[in-house]
Amino acid sequence: MITTEKRVFKKLGFNENESEKIVDSLNKLLANYHVHFQKLRNFHWNVTGGDFFDLHEKFEELYTESFENIDLIAERVRVFGMTPLSLMKDYLKAAEIEEVGTDLASDKMVLEVLKDFEILAENMNECASKVADLGDTATEDMLIGMIKSIEQHHWMLTSFLKK
């Protein structure tokens, strides 16, 4: 018996178009997070001055959390049966967050991190809204936790700069 029924892609209850929308949004976030992660490592290694001890430790805390979030985002892309961005050239092409040099003053490093947090929070909120509209509560839940953390870090570093 020959069947003419067309097979429909379905992964976790999402069709191919829905899955692609989710993954595209996650890959954009992944790209921004990777550039942010590398920027934090740069700052961790190269911070100097009177804020060295505070910021050296804080940047390490932030890049460790970023690494964990990057892994969660990439694994979420894999859940949909797709491939996460994974080449630095692809991250740099897709990201809004930009690299900076190694010679910034500590207050400028903090300002860069704050700017990155704003971009990441915007990406996360856009992605959370998109996945909520598609009924992807698991991705939405993951993003909400990340948004809460970014907002708290933003508040703390903003307070740190006030002297």
C-alpha positions in Angstrom: 0.0 0.0 0.0 1.4 3.4 -1.0 0.6 6.3 1.1 0.5 9.9 -0.2 0.2 11.4 3.3 2.8 14.1 3.8 4.8 13.7 7.0 4.7 16.7 9.3 7.7 17.7 11.4 6.7 17.8 15.0 9.1 18.2 17.9 7.7 18.5 21.4 4.4 19.6 20.0 5.9 22.4 17.9 5.9 22.4 14.1 9.0 23.2 12.1 8.1 26.8 11.7 7.5 27.3 15.4 10.6 25.4 16.3 12.7 27.6 14.0 11.3 30.8 15.5 12.2 29.6 19.0 15.7 28.4 17.9 16.4 31.6 16.0 15.6 33.7 19.1 17.6 31.4 21.3 20.6 31.6 18.9 20.5 35.4 18.9 20.6 35.3 22.7 23.4 32.7 22.6 25.5 34.9 20.4 25.1 37.9 22.6 25.8 35.8 25.7 29.0 34.4 24.2 30.4 37.8 23.4 29.4 39.0 26.9 31.0 36.0 28.4 34.3 36.6 26.7 34.2 40.3 27.6 33.7 39.4 31.2 36.8 37.1 31.1 38.7 39.9 29.4 37.7 42.2 32.3 38.5 39.6 34.9 42.0 39.1 33.6 42.7 42.8 32.9 41.1 44.9 35.6 43.5 47.1 37.6 43.3 49.8 40.2 41.7 50.3 43.5 38.6 48.2 42.6 40.7 45.3 41.5 39.8 42.8 44.3 36.1 43.6 44.2 35.8 43.6 40.4 38.2 40.7 39.7 36.0 38.5 41.9 32.7 39.9 40.6 33.7 39.4 36.9 34.6 35.8 37.7 31.2 35.3 39.3 29.4 36.8 36.3 31.4 34.9 33.7 30.8 31.6 35.6 27.0 32.3 35.6 27.1 33.3 32.0 28.9 30.1 31.0 26.1 28.1 32.8 23.4 30.1 31.0 25.1 29.6 27.7 25.1 25.9 28.2 21.4 25.9 29.1 20.5 27.9 26.0 22.5 25.7 23.7 21.0 22.6 25.2 17.6 24.0 24.8 18.3 24.5 21.1 19.3 20.8 20.9 16.0 19.9 22.6 14.3 21.1 19.4 16.6 18.9 17.3 18.5 21.8 15.9 22.1 23.0 16.1 23.1 26.0 18.3 25.5 28.6 17.0 28.9 27.5 18.1 31.6 29.4 16.1 33.0 32.7 17.3 32.6 34.3 13.9 28.9 33.4 13.9 28.5 34.9 17.4 30.2 38.1 16.4 28.1 38.3 13.3 24.8 37.7 15.1 25.4 39.6 18.3 24.5 43.2 19.2 27.1 43.1 22.0 30.5 44.1 20.8 34.0 43.3 21.9 36.2 45.9 23.6 39.9 46.3 24.3 41.9 45.1 27.3 42.8 48.6 28.5 39.6 50.0 29.9 39.5 51.6 33.3 37.5 49.6 35.9 34.5 52.0 35.9 34.4 51.8 32.1 34.4 48.0 32.4 31.4 48.1 34.7 29.6 50.5 32.3 30.2 48.0 29.5 28.8 45.2 31.5 25.7 47.2 32.4 25.2 48.0 28.7 25.5 44.3 28.0 23.0 43.4 30.7 20.5 45.8 29.0 21.0 44.1 25.6 20.8 40.6 27.2 17.6 41.5 29.2 16.0 42.9 26.0 16.9 39.7 24.1 15.6 37.6 26.9 12.3 39.5 27.2 11.8 39.3 23.4 12.5 35.6 23.4 10.3 35.0 26.4 7.4 36.8 24.8 7.9 34.9 21.6 8.1 31.5 23.3 5.1 32.3 25.5 3.0 33.1 22.4 4.0 29.7 21.1 3.2 27.9 24.3 6.8 26.9 25.1 6.6 27.2 28.9 9.9 25.4 29.5 11.9 27.9 27.6 9.9 30.8 29.1 10.6 29.5 32.6 14.3 29.2 31.8 14.4 32.8 30.5 12.5 34.3 33.4 15.1 32.9 35.8 17.9 34.5 33.7 16.0 37.8 33.5 15.7 38.0 37.3 19.4 37.4 37.7 20.5 39.9 35.1 18.2 42.6 36.6 19.7 41.9 40.1 23.3 42.1 38.7 22.4 45.3 36.9 21.1 46.9 40.1 24.1 45.9 42.1 26.7 47.1 39.6 24.7 50.4 39.2 24.9 50.8 42.9 28.6 50.0 42.9 29.3 52.9 40.5 27.6 55.4 42.8 30.2 57.0 44.9 
